[in-house]
Amino acid sequence: MKQRIKIAVLSLVAVLVHVVSFAQCSICSKTASQLGEDAARGLNGGIIYLAAAPFLILSYIGYKWWKNNRD
């Protein structure tokens, strides 16, 4: 049972990370379309880089919380 829950949670996280990695605000997408293809790729990479830190911090906190509350 625990293995199925673990697989389901990891699958959900993988889907959410995929969706978030392609997200841009309207201002960023307009700016990226005006900059050209190479600059737009750099802008997207920067957005993903800046978004990674909060996700890693929340993942670490969630893991510690899960590990401490396990039976």
URDAUR-V709361 format. One record per backbone hydrogen bond with DSSP energy under -1.0 kcal/mol. NH is the residue of the N-H (numbers start at 1). CO is the residue of the C=O. E is the energy in kcal/mol with one decimal. If there is no record, write none. Layout:
nh = (NH,NH)
co = (CO,CO)
e = (E,E)
This chain:
nh = (5,6,7,8,9,10,11,12,13,14,15,16,17,18,19,20,21,23,29,30,31,32,33,34,35,36,40,41,42,43,44,45,46,47,48,49,50,51,52,55,56,57,58,59,60,61,62,63,64,65,66,67,68,69)
co = (1,2,3,4,5,6,7,8,9,10,11,12,13,14,15,16,17,20,25,26,27,28,29,30,31,32,36,37,38,39,40,41,42,43,44,45,46,47,48,51,52,53,54,55,56,57,58,59,60,61,62,63,64,65)
e = (-1.8,-2.4,-2.3,-2.4,-2.5,-2.3,-2.3,-2.2,-2.4,-2.2,-2.2,-2.5,-2.6,-1.9,-2.2,-2.5,-2.2,-1.6,-2.3,-1.9,-2.4,-2.7,-1.9,-1.2,-1.4,-1.2,-1.8,-2.1,-1.9,-2.4,-2.5,-2.4,-2.2,-2.1,-2.3,-2.4,-2.5,-1.9,-1.3,-1.4,-2.7,-2.4,-2.6,-2.3,-2.4,-2.4,-2.6,-2.5,-2.5,-2.4,-2.5,-2.9,-2.2,-1.6)
